[in-house]
C-alpha cells in the first residue's frame, strides 16, 4: 500500500493543486487527509470538493471541530483571526459539505497499513506532537507501532524503540523534504507537514508518501503561487495576517 499523506490544507486550493500535480508523477493507492482541511484560507468549498473527488480518507481536525461547534451554536474556544475565518467559511459551505465533515472520524486505525491516523497525536485530536517530550507522552499512552499525525504544520518523524518507553526518542525534521526508512525495531509518529500553511520557515507546500511494504516515508516540498493564494484571501475579506504569513512559512 502506498499512501499519499496530506494534512492542514487550511482551505488553500492553490497549494493543494500544486501538491496534487507534483504527486501525480508518483504512484499511490490511497489518499489520507489528517485533518484541518478547513480554517484560515479562502477556498473551503473547493478543497472539500477536491478531497471528495480523490475519495480521500479524511480525519477530523481541530478547525473542523470548531466550525461544527459554531454551526451547532456552541461557543468557539478561540477568537481573533481563527474565529473570523471559520465564521466566513461557515457561510460558504452547503449542508452537504457540513454533513460530510460531520462524518469524519476523530482517529482511525487501518488494519491494512497497520497504522493509526489522527490529527494531533495518536491519542489526541488537538494536542501537538511538537517536541521529544510530547512524543514520549504519546508513545507512553499509545501502544501502536505506526502513527500518522498533522496539526503542527511541521513535517517530521519521532521514533522510539519497540520496547517500554524510555529516554531514547529521536526527532528528524524535513524543512527541505527528505526520506526516512522506518527501522524494524522502532515505533514511529510521522507527520507530512502542511499543504496550505507551512510553519517551518519554508513557504513551500508539504506532503508525504508512505510505502507500507518498505516502511519508507518521504516528504516533498512544492512551490506554488503564493501571490495567487494571498489575493484570494484578501478578496474574500479574510484578516490580512492570514495572507501575509503564507509568504514566510510561519
C-alpha positions in Angstrom: 0.0 0.0 0.0 1.3 3.4 -1.0 -0.3 6.3 0.9 -0.5 9.9 -0.3 -0.5 11.8 3.0 -2.0 15.3 3.2 -2.6 17.5 6.2 -3.6 21.0 7.2 -4.7 22.2 3.8 -6.5 25.1 5.5 -8.7 26.0 2.6 -5.7 26.7 0.3 -6.8 25.2 -3.0 -3.8 26.9 -4.8 -1.4 24.9 -2.7 -3.4 21.7 -2.9 -3.5 21.8 -6.7 0.3 22.2 -6.8 0.7 19.3 -4.5 -1.6 17.0 -6.5 0.2 18.0 -9.7 3.5 17.0 -8.1 2.2 13.8 -6.6 0.6 12.9 -10.0 4.0 11.7 -11.2 4.4 9.3 -8.2 2.2 6.2 -7.8 -0.1 5.9 -4.8 -3.0 3.7 -3.9 -4.9 5.8 -1.3 -5.1 9.4 -0.2 -5.3 10.1 3.6 -6.0 13.6 4.9 -5.0 14.1 8.5 -7.3 17.0 9.4 -7.7 20.7 9.1 -8.9 20.9 5.5 -10.8 24.0 6.7 -9.8 27.1 8.7 -7.7 30.2 7.7 -8.0 30.1 3.9 -10.2 31.3 1.1 -11.2 28.0 -0.6 -13.2 25.8 1.8 -15.7 24.5 -0.8 -13.0 23.9 -3.4 -10.8 22.0 -1.0 -13.7 19.8 0.1 -14.8 19.1 -3.5 -11.2 18.1 -4.4 -10.9 15.7 -1.4 -14.3 14.1 -2.4 -13.0 13.7 -6.0 -9.9 11.9 -4.6 -12.1 9.6 -2.5 -9.8 10.6 0.4 -9.9 9.1 3.8 -10.5 12.3 5.9 -9.8 12.7 9.6 -11.4 15.4 11.8 -9.1 18.3 12.7 -9.5 20.9 15.4 -10.6 23.5 12.9 -13.4 21.2 11.6 -14.4 20.6 15.2 -14.5 24.3 16.0 -16.5 25.0 12.8 -19.1 22.3 13.7 -19.3 23.6 17.2 -20.2 27.0 15.8 -22.8 25.6 13.5 -24.3 23.8 16.5 -24.5 27.0 18.5 -21.6 26.2 20.8 -19.1 28.9 21.6 -15.9 28.7 19.6 -13.0 28.2 22.0 -10.7 30.7 20.3 -11.2 34.2 18.9 -9.3 36.5 16.6 -8.4 35.5 13.1 -9.2 31.8 13.7 -12.8 32.6 14.6 -13.1 35.2 11.9 -12.0 32.8 9.2 -14.3 30.0 10.5 -17.3 32.3 10.6 -16.7 33.3 7.0 -16.2 29.7 5.9 -19.3 28.6 7.6 -21.3 30.8 5.2 -19.6 29.3 2.2 -20.4 25.7 2.9 -23.5 23.8 2.0 -25.5 21.4 4.1 -24.0 18.6 2.0 -20.5 19.8 2.9 -21.3 20.0 6.6 -22.9 16.6 6.6 -19.8 15.1 5.1 -17.4 16.8 7.5 -19.5 15.6 10.4 -18.9 12.1 9.2 -15.1 12.4 9.5 -13.8 10.3 12.4 -11.6 11.6 15.2 -8.9 9.0 14.7 -8.9 5.8 12.6 -7.0 2.6 12.8 -6.1 1.0 9.4 -5.5 -2.8 9.7 -4.3 -2.9 6.2 -1.5 -0.4 6.8 -1.1 -1.3 10.5 -1.3 2.4 11.4 -3.3 4.9 13.4 -4.4 8.2 11.7 -5.2 11.2 14.0 -4.8 14.9 13.8 -2.9 15.9 16.9 -1.2 12.8 18.4 -2.2 9.1 18.2 -4.2 9.7 21.4 -5.5 13.3 20.9 -7.3 15.5 18.4 -5.7 18.7 19.4 -2.5 18.1 21.4 0.6 18.8 19.4 3.3 16.2 18.7 5.9 19.0 18.5 8.7 18.0 20.8 10.5 15.0 22.2 8.6 15.4 25.4 5.3 15.4 23.7 6.3 12.4 21.6 7.4 10.5 24.7 4.0 11.1 26.3 2.2 9.9 23.1 4.3 6.8 22.9 3.7 6.0 26.6 -0.1 6.3 26.2 -0.4 4.6 22.8 0.8 1.1 22.2 0.9 1.1 18.4 3.9 1.0 16.1 3.0 3.4 13.3 1.1 6.6 13.7 0.4 9.4 11.2 -0.5 12.9 12.6 -0.7 16.6 11.4 -1.6 19.7 13.4 1.9 21.1 13.9 2.4 22.2 10.2 5.9 20.8 10.6 7.0 17.7 8.6 8.8 15.4 11.0 9.4 11.9 12.4 9.6 10.9 16.0 10.9 7.4 16.8 11.4 5.2 19.8 12.4 1.6 20.4 9.7 -1.1 20.1 10.1 -1.6 23.9 8.9 0.1 27.1 9.2 3.8 26.5 12.4 5.2 27.9 14.8 8.1 27.2 15.5 7.1 23.6 13.3 9.3 21.5 14.7 10.6 18.2 13.4 13.5 16.1 14.0 14.3 12.4 12.6 17.4 10.7 12.2 17.8 6.9 12.4 21.6 6.2 13.5 20.9 2.6 11.9 17.5 2.2 13.7 14.1 2.6 13.1 10.5 3.3 13.1 8.1 6.3 13.1 4.3 6.4 11.3 3.0 9.5 13.7 0.7 11.4 12.3 -2.8 12.0 12.6 -2.4 15.8 11.1 1.1 16.1 7.8 2.7 16.8 7.2 6.0 14.9 5.0 9.0 14.6 5.1 10.5 11.2 3.9 14.0 10.1 3.7 15.1 6.4 3.6 18.8 7.3 1.1 21.3 6.0 -0.2 21.6 2.4 -1.7 25.0 2.8 0.2 26.8 5.7 3.7 25.5 6.5 5.2 26.9 9.6 8.9 25.8 9.5 10.1 28.9 7.7 9.7 27.3 4.2 6.6 28.6 2.4 6.6 25.7 0.0 3.6 23.2 0.4 4.5 20.0 2.2 3.1 16.4 1.7 4.4 12.9 2.0 4.2 9.4 0.6 4.5 6.3 2.6 5.2 2.8 1.3 3.9 0.3 3.9 5.8 -2.6 2.3 9.2 -1.0 2.6 8.4 1.2 5.6 9.6 4.2 3.5 8.3 7.7 4.4 9.2 10.6 2.0 8.4 14.3 2.4 8.1 16.5 -0.7 8.2 20.4 -0.7 6.4 22.0 -3.6 6.5 25.6 -4.7 3.1 27.2 -5.5 1.7 30.6 -6.5 1.6 32.1 -3.0 0.6 35.5 -4.5 -2.5 34.0 -6.0 -3.5 32.4 -2.7 -2.9 35.8 -1.0 -5.0 37.6 -3.5 -7.9 35.1 -3.0 -7.7 35.6 0.8 -7.8 39.3 0.5 -10.6 39.3 -2.0 -12.6 37.1 0.5 -12.1 39.8 3.2 -10.1 37.5 5.5 -7.8 39.0 8.0 -4.6 40.3 6.2 -2.3 38.4 8.5 -3.6 35.1 7.1 -2.4 36.1 3.6 0.8 37.7 4.8 2.0 34.6 6.7 1.9 32.4 3.6 4.9 34.1 2.1 7.1 33.5 5.1 6.1 30.0 6.1 5.1 31.0 9.6 
